[in-house]
Amino acid sequence: NASSFAARVTIGTKAGLYDAFVTAISTLSGPAHGGAAEDVMKMIEEIGEPENVRNYIKAKRLNKEPVTGFGHRVYKNYDPRAKVMKESADEVLELLGISNNRTLQVAKELEKIALEDDYFVEKKLYPNIDFYSGIVMKSLGFPMDMFTVLFAVGRTVGWVSQWNEMIEDTSQRIGRPRQLYVGSEHRQYVGIHKR
């Protein structure tokens, strides 16, 4: 994933473990990676009430904007982690006695309408793990600005393992993604005064 890859690039420069963590956490904090759960909760707060969901989805589609928490770059069907997290969310909320709070009502209505919507079905935009994990963390009382921190804690063991593996292998080189140029083979030089 992106944060582990970023850590490996940093480790490849012979930087220290803490440096690799900073890189990984910085990458993880982005809304396209670990920061997505926070964005889901902000979206649910923006929607406000279950009866606003249909109009929210309609407005997003009209503006060709994504609905946060749906779809995944790798999982083109239902994210298997999301299925497990959904079950955990239901369990946690029931144990906490808040299985019928407004946030959850909005989230359930959002999921229901999206899964019945032809566009979401055609594009295979199912709820992803971020959709449910934000709900669980918020229900447990964690502030939204701590979501990325919680994700990072779980990934720390893996980042340490990556660092260990790379520093023990003396043949490791600096990480450089392969790039293949696909542009024009021949182009005429245009002088600066003619551009």
GROMACS elastic network, one bead per residue, 0.5 to 0.9 nm:
[ bonds ]
;  ai    aj funct       b0    kb
    1     4     6  0.55690   500
    1     5     6  0.60934   500
    1     6     6  0.86285   500
    1    33     6  0.87769   500
    2     5     6  0.50918   500
    2     6     6  0.60685   500
    2     7     6  0.86086   500
    2    24     6  0.79829   500
    2    27     6  0.67870   500
    2    28     6  0.73602   500
    2    33     6  0.74502   500
    3     6     6  0.50319   500
    3     7     6  0.61830   500
    3     8     6  0.86557   500
    3    23     6  0.74872   500
    3    25     6  0.68221   500
    3    26     6  0.79121   500
    3    27     6  0.52007   500
    3    28     6  0.53634   500
    3    33     6  0.81270   500
    3    34     6  0.88603   500
    3   159     6  0.87600   500
    4     7     6  0.50111   500
    4     8     6  0.62143   500
    4     9     6  0.87103   500
    4    24     6  0.61978   500
    4    27     6  0.88174   500
    4    28     6  0.89058   500
    4   155     6  0.85123   500
    4   158     6  0.78719   500
    4   159     6  0.63713   500
    4   162     6  0.77840   500
    5     8     6  0.50654   500
    5     9     6  0.63045   500
    5    10     6  0.87587   500
    5    24     6  0.79266   500
    6     9     6  0.51488   500
    6    10     6  0.63963   500
    6    11     6  0.86670   500
    6    20     6  0.77054   500
    6    23     6  0.61138   500
    6    24     6  0.56214   500
    6    27     6  0.69578   500
    7    10     6  0.51426   500
    7    11     6  0.60832   500
    7    12     6  0.85098   500
    7    17     6  0.88555   500
    7    19     6  0.82219   500
    7    21     6  0.65677   500
    7    22     6  0.81867   500
    7    23     6  0.57659   500
    7    25     6  0.87255   500
    7    27     6  0.88665   500
    7   159     6  0.69727   500
    7   162     6  0.79670   500
    7   163     6  0.79438   500
    8    12     6  0.59338   500
    8    13     6  0.87697   500
    8    20     6  0.72709   500
    8    24     6  0.87130   500
    8   159     6  0.83418   500
    8   162     6  0.68259   500
    8   163     6  0.71567   500
    8   166     6  0.78466   500
    8   174     6  0.88144   500
    8   175     6  0.71346   500
    9    12     6  0.50964   500
    9    13     6  0.68561   500
    9    20     6  0.82117   500
    9    23     6  0.88990   500
    9   174     6  0.66557   500
    9   176     6  0.74361   500
   10    13     6  0.54569   500
   10    14     6  0.72458   500
   10    15     6  0.61175   500
   10    16     6  0.83058   500
   10    17     6  0.89755   500
   10    19     6  0.70850   500
   10    20     6  0.53951   500
   10    21     6  0.89762   500
   10    23     6  0.69992   500
   10    24     6  0.87883   500
   10   174     6  0.81423   500
   10   175     6  0.78936   500
   11    14     6  0.52423   500
   11    15     6  0.53254   500
   11    16     6  0.68229   500
   11    17     6  0.73529   500
   11    19     6  0.79584   500
   11    20     6  0.59136   500
   11   162     6  0.84464   500
   11   163     6  0.62853   500
   11   166     6  0.70711   500
   11   167     6  0.77148   500
   11   174     6  0.79448   500
   11   175     6  0.84688   500
   12    15     6  0.72664   500
   12   163     6  0.89272   500
   12   166     6  0.72674   500
   12   167     6  0.83264   500
   12   172     6  0.67443   500
   12   173     6  0.58039   500
   12   175     6  0.56006   500
   13    16     6  0.89394   500
   13   173     6  0.76415   500
   13   174     6  0.52721   500
   13   175     6  0.76408   500
   14   167     6  0.76635   500
   14   174     6  0.80758   500
   15    18     6  0.83010   500
   15    19     6  0.61284   500
   15    20     6  0.70247   500
   16    19     6  0.52436   500
   16    20     6  0.64431   500
   16    21     6  0.88344   500
   16   163     6  0.85817   500
   17    20     6  0.50843   500
   17    21     6  0.62914   500
   17    22     6  0.87618   500
   17   159     6  0.86164   500
   17   160     6  0.73742   500
   17   163     6  0.66547   500
   18    22     6  0.62234   500
   18    23     6  0.86854   500
   19    22     6  0.51183   500
   19    23     6  0.63547   500
   19    24     6  0.86383   500
   20    23     6  0.51634   500
   20    24     6  0.60996   500
   20    25     6  0.85432   500
   20   159     6  0.78878   500
   20   160     6  0.89794   500
   20   163     6  0.78506   500
   21    25     6  0.58951   500
   21    26     6  0.82922   500
   21   152     6  0.89213   500
   21   156     6  0.79196   500
   21   159     6  0.72928   500
   21   160     6  0.86355   500
   22    25     6  0.52421   500
   22    26     6  0.59715   500
   22    27     6  0.85312   500
   23    26     6  0.51599   500
   23    27     6  0.62093   500
   23    28     6  0.85557   500
   24    27     6  0.51556   500
   24    28     6  0.60192   500
   24    29     6  0.86363   500
   24   152     6  0.83288   500
   24   159     6  0.80431   500
   25    29     6  0.60791   500
   25    34     6  0.89028   500
   25   148     6  0.78861   500
   25   149     6  0.80508   500
   25   152     6  0.64399   500
   26    29     6  0.53076   500
   26    30     6  0.71883   500
   27    30     6  0.58238   500
   27    33     6  0.74051   500
   27    34     6  0.81369   500
   28    31     6  0.82083   500
   28    32     6  0.84430   500
   28    33     6  0.54680   500
   28    35     6  0.67058   500
   28   148     6  0.69115   500
   28   151     6  0.81252   500
   28   152     6  0.74381   500
   29    32     6  0.84291   500
   29    33     6  0.67027   500
   29    34     6  0.53589   500
   29    36     6  0.84069   500
   29   148     6  0.57844   500
   29   149     6  0.84813   500
   29   152     6  0.89913   500
   30    33     6  0.53914   500
   30    34     6  0.62294   500
   30    35     6  0.50153   500
   30    36     6  0.74252   500
   30   148     6  0.89680   500
   31    34     6  0.64083   500
   31    37     6  0.80483   500
   31    38     6  0.79772   500
   31    39     6  0.68899   500
   32    35     6  0.66249   500
   32    36     6  0.59194   500
   33    36     6  0.60206   500
   33    37     6  0.88620   500
   34    37     6  0.67893   500
   34    38     6  0.83808   500
   34   130     6  0.79273   500
   34   147     6  0.79291   500
   34   148     6  0.57320   500
   34   151     6  0.67459   500
   34   152     6  0.83852   500
   35    38     6  0.56103   500
   35    39     6  0.66930   500
   35   130     6  0.85700   500
   35   147     6  0.73903   500
   35   148     6  0.59579   500
   36    40     6  0.62355   500
   36    41     6  0.88107   500
   36    68     6  0.73357   500
   36    69     6  0.69995   500
   36   130     6  0.58880   500
   36   131     6  0.80654   500
   36   134     6  0.83883   500
   36   148     6  0.89372   500
   37    40     6  0.50487   500
   37    41     6  0.65018   500
   37    42     6  0.87736   500
   37    68     6  0.86293   500
   37    69     6  0.73340   500
   37   129     6  0.81777   500
   37   131     6  0.61603   500
   37   132     6  0.78218   500
   37   133     6  0.63472   500
   37   135     6  0.80940   500
   37   144     6  0.83603   500
   37   147     6  0.71267   500
   37   148     6  0.83326   500
   38    41     6  0.52398   500
   38    42     6  0.63090   500
   38    43     6  0.86736   500
   38   130     6  0.82112   500
   38   134     6  0.62060   500
   38   144     6  0.56377   500
   38   145     6  0.73214   500
   38   146     6  0.88859   500
   38   147     6  0.66028   500
   38   148     6  0.81361   500
   39    43     6  0.61010   500
   39    44     6  0.86263   500
   39    68     6  0.67597   500
   39    69     6  0.80761   500
   39   130     6  0.87947   500
   39   134     6  0.85201   500
   39   144     6  0.89697   500
   40    43     6  0.50694   500
   40    44     6  0.62432   500
   40    45     6  0.86648   500
   40    67     6  0.86842   500
   40    68     6  0.55950   500
   40    69     6  0.58058   500
   40   130     6  0.70882   500
   40   131     6  0.59246   500
   40   132     6  0.86994   500
   40   134     6  0.66858   500
   40   135     6  0.83561   500
   41    44     6  0.50310   500
   41    45     6  0.61721   500
   41    46     6  0.85008   500
   41   103     6  0.83815   500
   41   131     6  0.81354   500
   41   134     6  0.61249   500
   41   135     6  0.69731   500
   41   138     6  0.80264   500
   41   144     6  0.77692   500
   42    45     6  0.50914   500
   42    46     6  0.60870   500
   42    47     6  0.86816   500
   42   144     6  0.87626   500
   43    47     6  0.61915   500
   43    48     6  0.85887   500
   43    67     6  0.84653   500
   43    68     6  0.72248   500
   44    47     6  0.51290   500
   44    48     6  0.62889   500
   44    49     6  0.84096   500
   44    53     6  0.89677   500
   44   103     6  0.66448   500
   44   104     6  0.88353   500
   44   106     6  0.64553   500
   44   107     6  0.66338   500
   44   110     6  0.86658   500
   45    48     6  0.50038   500
   45    49     6  0.83411   500
   45   103     6  0.73268   500
   45   106     6  0.86627   500
   46    49     6  0.87847   500
   47    50     6  0.75968   500
   47    51     6  0.88148   500
   47    52     6  0.59313   500
   47    53     6  0.62970   500
   47    56     6  0.67181   500
   47   106     6  0.75009   500
   48    51     6  0.86480   500
   48    52     6  0.70068   500
   48    53     6  0.84612   500
   48   102     6  0.80321   500
   48   103     6  0.78712   500
   48   106     6  0.72023   500
   49    52     6  0.55001   500
   49    53     6  0.72618   500
   49   102     6  0.69653   500
   49   103     6  0.81075   500
   49   105     6  0.78581   500
   49   106     6  0.58859   500
   50    53     6  0.55803   500
   50    54     6  0.84283   500
   50   102     6  0.77449   500
   50   103     6  0.86932   500
   50   105     6  0.61041   500
   50   107     6  0.78930   500
   50   108     6  0.83247   500
   50   109     6  0.58980   500
   50   110     6  0.76410   500
   51    54     6  0.70001   500
   51    55     6  0.83041   500
   51   106     6  0.80953   500
   51   109     6  0.82249   500
   52    55     6  0.56538   500
   52    56     6  0.61824   500
   52    57     6  0.88572   500
   52   106     6  0.84237   500
   53    56     6  0.50034   500
   53    57     6  0.62063   500
   53    58     6  0.85467   500
   53   106     6  0.71088   500
   53   107     6  0.88873   500
   53   109     6  0.68096   500
   53   110     6  0.58425   500
   53   113     6  0.78689   500
   54    57     6  0.53157   500
   54    58     6  0.61868   500
   54    59     6  0.86869   500
   54   109     6  0.86308   500
   54   110     6  0.77469   500
   54   113     6  0.70126   500
   54   114     6  0.88293   500
   55    59     6  0.60484   500
   55    60     6  0.85458   500
   56    59     6  0.51925   500
   56    60     6  0.62232   500
   56    61     6  0.86714   500
   57    60     6  0.50965   500
   57    61     6  0.61655   500
   57    62     6  0.85832   500
   57    67     6  0.71887   500
   57   110     6  0.82283   500
   57   113     6  0.85862   500
   57   114     6  0.79297   500
   58    61     6  0.51926   500
   58    62     6  0.61385   500
   58    63     6  0.86658   500
   59    62     6  0.50838   500
   59    63     6  0.62191   500
   59    64     6  0.84634   500
   59    65     6  0.84637   500
   60    63     6  0.52125   500
   60    64     6  0.59778   500
   60    66     6  0.65792   500
   60    67     6  0.67699   500
   61    65     6  0.59997   500
   61    66     6  0.74437   500
   61    67     6  0.83870   500
   61   119     6  0.88566   500
   62    65     6  0.77217   500
   63    66     6  0.89301   500
   66    69     6  0.88546   500
   66    70     6  0.79580   500
   67    70     6  0.61660   500
   67    71     6  0.87973   500
   68    71     6  0.84144   500
   68   127     6  0.88929   500
   68   130     6  0.86469   500
   68   131     6  0.76458   500
   69    72     6  0.85307   500
   69   126     6  0.82570   500
   69   127     6  0.56828   500
   69   128     6  0.55667   500
   69   129     6  0.74885   500
   69   130     6  0.56184   500
   69   132     6  0.82241   500
   70   111     6  0.88784   500
   70   114     6  0.87018   500
   70   120     6  0.85601   500
   70   124     6  0.89241   500
   70   125     6  0.52447   500
   70   126     6  0.51325   500
   70   128     6  0.54798   500
   70   129     6  0.88570   500
   70   130     6  0.84610   500
   70   131     6  0.71778   500
   71    74     6  0.88709   500
   71    75     6  0.75545   500
   71    76     6  0.72848   500
   71    77     6  0.82008   500
   71    78     6  0.81575   500
   71    79     6  0.81071   500
   71   120     6  0.87871   500
   71   123     6  0.84374   500
   71   124     6  0.69144   500
   71   126     6  0.52653   500
   71   127     6  0.62554   500
   71   128     6  0.60536   500
   72    75     6  0.53142   500
   72    76     6  0.65602   500
   72    77     6  0.84826   500
   72    78     6  0.87910   500
   72    79     6  0.73870   500
   72   125     6  0.75800   500
   72   126     6  0.81241   500
   72   127     6  0.85792   500
   72   128     6  0.65815   500
   73    76     6  0.71015   500
   74    77     6  0.89752   500
   74    79     6  0.86942   500
   75    78     6  0.67084   500
   75    79     6  0.54981   500
   75    80     6  0.81315   500
   75   128     6  0.87494   500
   76    79     6  0.76343   500
   76   123     6  0.86777   500
   76   124     6  0.62853   500
   76   125     6  0.77761   500
   76   126     6  0.85165   500
   77    80     6  0.85174   500
   77   124     6  0.59155   500
   77   125     6  0.76084   500
   77   126     6  0.69313   500
   78    81     6  0.86070   500
   78    82     6  0.73830   500
   78    83     6  0.76091   500
   78   124     6  0.77727   500
   78   125     6  0.79549   500
   78   126     6  0.54665   500
   78   127     6  0.71188   500
   78   128     6  0.73070   500
   79    82     6  0.51739   500
   79    83     6  0.67970   500
   79   126     6  0.73200   500
   79   127     6  0.73242   500
   79   128     6  0.55237   500
   79   129     6  0.69102   500
   80    83     6  0.52891   500
   80    84     6  0.68079   500
   80    85     6  0.88214   500
   80   128     6  0.84562   500
   80   129     6  0.83586   500
   81    84     6  0.52779   500
   81    85     6  0.61330   500
   81    86     6  0.85510   500
   81   128     6  0.75745   500
   81   129     6  0.58287   500
   82    86     6  0.58440   500
   82    87     6  0.85203   500
   82   127     6  0.68667   500
   82   128     6  0.51777   500
   82   130     6  0.77533   500
   82   131     6  0.78363   500
   82   132     6  0.68159   500
   82   133     6  0.83599   500
   83    86     6  0.51701   500
   83    87     6  0.64532   500
   83    88     6  0.87239   500
   83   127     6  0.88791   500
   83   128     6  0.84504   500
   83   129     6  0.79118   500
   84    87     6  0.52593   500
   84    88     6  0.62564   500
   84    89     6  0.86307   500
   84   129     6  0.85966   500
   85    89     6  0.59364   500
   85    90     6  0.85596   500
   85   129     6  0.64696   500
   85   132     6  0.59893   500
   85   133     6  0.65467   500
   85   136     6  0.84638   500
   86    90     6  0.62431   500
   86    91     6  0.85955   500
   86   129     6  0.81116   500
   86   131     6  0.87982   500
   86   132     6  0.58062   500
   86   133     6  0.81820   500
   87    90     6  0.52034   500
   87    91     6  0.62327   500
   87    92     6  0.86399   500
   88    91     6  0.50118   500
   88    92     6  0.59724   500
   88    93     6  0.84372   500
   88   132     6  0.87075   500
   88   136     6  0.79426   500
   89    92     6  0.51745   500
   89    93     6  0.59869   500
   89    94     6  0.83666   500
   89   132     6  0.65711   500
   89   133     6  0.75604   500
   89   135     6  0.71587   500
   89   136     6  0.54337   500
   89   139     6  0.89099   500
   90    93     6  0.53557   500
   90    94     6  0.60677   500
   90    95     6  0.85897   500
   90    99     6  0.70873   500
   90   136     6  0.87408   500
   91    94     6  0.52013   500
   91    95     6  0.61249   500
   91    96     6  0.85866   500
   91    99     6  0.87179   500
   92    95     6  0.51031   500
   92    96     6  0.61086   500
   92    97     6  0.85102   500
   92    98     6  0.87435   500
   92    99     6  0.83539   500
   92   136     6  0.70726   500
   92   139     6  0.81382   500
   92   140     6  0.82026   500
   93    96     6  0.50372   500
   93    97     6  0.60376   500
   93    98     6  0.52327   500
   93   100     6  0.82839   500
   93   104     6  0.87893   500
   93   136     6  0.75263   500
   93   139     6  0.70100   500
   93   140     6  0.85902   500
   94    98     6  0.61523   500
   94    99     6  0.50827   500
   94   100     6  0.86790   500
   95    98     6  0.78129   500
   95    99     6  0.83123   500
   96    99     6  0.75857   500
   96   139     6  0.81324   500
   96   140     6  0.82342   500
   97   100     6  0.80808   500
   98   101     6  0.55045   500
   98   104     6  0.85051   500
   98   139     6  0.80114   500
   99   104     6  0.69531   500
   99   105     6  0.84786   500
  100   103     6  0.84013   500
  100   104     6  0.64505   500
  100   105     6  0.63731   500
  101   104     6  0.54741   500
  101   105     6  0.61688   500
  101   106     6  0.87855   500
  102   106     6  0.61380   500
  102   107     6  0.85288   500
  103   106     6  0.52852   500
  103   107     6  0.62338   500
  103   108     6  0.86867   500
  103   135     6  0.77506   500
  103   139     6  0.89848   500
  104   108     6  0.59886   500
  104   109     6  0.84194   500
  104   135     6  0.72202   500
  105   108     6  0.51843   500
  105   109     6  0.60915   500
  105   110     6  0.84666   500
  106   109     6  0.51508   500
  106   110     6  0.60181   500
  106   111     6  0.86003   500
  107   110     6  0.50166   500
  107   111     6  0.61643   500
  107   112     6  0.85707   500
  107   131     6  0.82386   500
  107   132     6  0.86299   500
  107   135     6  0.81775   500
  108   111     6  0.50991   500
  108   112     6  0.60355   500
  108   113     6  0.85807   500
  109   112     6  0.50212   500
  109   113     6  0.60610   500
  109   114     6  0.83773   500
  110   113     6  0.54096   500
  110   114     6  0.60131   500
  110   115     6  0.85082   500
  111   114     6  0.52009   500
  111   115     6  0.60269   500
  111   116     6  0.86336   500
  111   126     6  0.82185   500
  111   127     6  0.69236   500
  112   115     6  0.53590   500
  112   116     6  0.64033   500
  112   117     6  0.87275   500
  113   116     6  0.52117   500
  113   117     6  0.60780   500
  114   117     6  0.50304   500
  114   118     6  0.83100   500
  114   119     6  0.83139   500
  114   120     6  0.59352   500
  114   121     6  0.78576   500
  114   125     6  0.81115   500
  114   126     6  0.78383   500
  114   127     6  0.86649   500
  115   118     6  0.80740   500
  115   120     6  0.64387   500
  115   121     6  0.63181   500
  115   125     6  0.80773   500
  115   126     6  0.69245   500
  115   127     6  0.85902   500
  116   119     6  0.88219   500
  116   120     6  0.76643   500
  116   121     6  0.70856   500
  117   120     6  0.54633   500
  117   121     6  0.62101   500
  117   122     6  0.85812   500
  118   121     6  0.50606   500
  118   122     6  0.58643   500
  118   123     6  0.84181   500
  119   122     6  0.51855   500
  119   123     6  0.60708   500
  119   124     6  0.82954   500
  119   125     6  0.82846   500
  120   123     6  0.52219   500
  120   124     6  0.57479   500
  120   126     6  0.71822   500
  121   125     6  0.63593   500
  121   126     6  0.77786   500
  122   125     6  0.78407   500
  123   126     6  0.88224   500
  125   128     6  0.85140   500
  127   130     6  0.79364   500
  127   131     6  0.59462   500
  127   132     6  0.78782   500
  128   131     6  0.55262   500
  128   132     6  0.73131   500
  129   132     6  0.55575   500
  129   133     6  0.59817   500
  129   134     6  0.86042   500
  130   133     6  0.51063   500
  130   134     6  0.60450   500
  130   135     6  0.86022   500
  131   134     6  0.60993   500
  131   135     6  0.70575   500
  132   135     6  0.52119   500
  132   136     6  0.63762   500
  132   137     6  0.87803   500
  133   136     6  0.51103   500
  133   137     6  0.61310   500
  133   138     6  0.84820   500
  133   147     6  0.89095   500
  134   137     6  0.52113   500
  134   138     6  0.59831   500
  134   139     6  0.83944   500
  134   144     6  0.79559   500
  134   147     6  0.74295   500
  135   138     6  0.52542   500
  135   139     6  0.60267   500
  135   140     6  0.86056   500
  136   139     6  0.50994   500
  136   140     6  0.62012   500
  136   141     6  0.87994   500
  137   140     6  0.51051   500
  137   141     6  0.65352   500
  137   142     6  0.55422   500
  137   143     6  0.79834   500
  137   144     6  0.80158   500
  137   147     6  0.71878   500
  137   150     6  0.89547   500
  138   141     6  0.51626   500
  138   142     6  0.52868   500
  138   143     6  0.65407   500
  138   144     6  0.68675   500
  138   147     6  0.87169   500
  139   142     6  0.74281   500
  142   145     6  0.82786   500
  142   146     6  0.65239   500
  142   147     6  0.73443   500
  143   146     6  0.55818   500
  143   147     6  0.72393   500
  144   147     6  0.54445   500
  144   148     6  0.83731   500
  145   148     6  0.70466   500
  145   149     6  0.79495   500
  146   149     6  0.50780   500
  146   150     6  0.63136   500
  146   151     6  0.88056   500
  147   150     6  0.51952   500
  147   151     6  0.63912   500
  147   152     6  0.86834   500
  148   151     6  0.50202   500
  148   152     6  0.60769   500
  148   153     6  0.86579   500
  149   152     6  0.50011   500
  149   153     6  0.62719   500
  149   154     6  0.89280   500
  150   153     6  0.51799   500
  150   154     6  0.67108   500
  150   155     6  0.89668   500
  151   154     6  0.54229   500
  151   155     6  0.65292   500
  151   156     6  0.88628   500
  152   155     6  0.50643   500
  152   156     6  0.60219   500
  153   156     6  0.53089   500
  153   157     6  0.80262   500
  154   157     6  0.69942   500
  154   158     6  0.82563   500
  155   158     6  0.53673   500
  155   159     6  0.63482   500
  155   160     6  0.87901   500
  156   159     6  0.50506   500
  156   160     6  0.61483   500
  156   161     6  0.85467   500
  157   160     6  0.51805   500
  157   161     6  0.62147   500
  157   162     6  0.86972   500
  158   162     6  0.61550   500
  158   163     6  0.85921   500
  159   162     6  0.50130   500
  159   163     6  0.61766   500
  159   164     6  0.85780   500
  160   163     6  0.50311   500
  160   164     6  0.60838   500
  160   165     6  0.85589   500
  161   164     6  0.50303   500
  161   165     6  0.60688   500
  161   166     6  0.85402   500
  162   165     6  0.52093   500
  162   166     6  0.61917   500
  162   167     6  0.86890   500
  163   166     6  0.52353   500
  163   167     6  0.61276   500
  163   168     6  0.85139   500
  164   167     6  0.54385   500
  164   168     6  0.61195   500
  164   169     6  0.86297   500
  165   168     6  0.54599   500
  165   169     6  0.63669   500
  166   169     6  0.52566   500
  166   170     6  0.75937   500
  166   171     6  0.87324   500
  166   172     6  0.63447   500
  167   170     6  0.65818   500
  167   172     6  0.77460   500
  168   171     6  0.89019   500
  168   172     6  0.87855   500
  169   172     6  0.58112   500
  170   173     6  0.82782   500
  172   175     6  0.84743   500
  173   176     6  0.87074   500
  176   179     6  0.87563   500
  181   184     6  0.87069   500
  182   185     6  0.82870   500
  183   186     6  0.89820   500
  184   187     6  0.66988   500
  190   193     6  0.82183   500
  190   194     6  0.63449   500
  190   195     6  0.65212   500
  191   194     6  0.54420   500
  191   195     6  0.66254   500
  192   195     6  0.53674   500
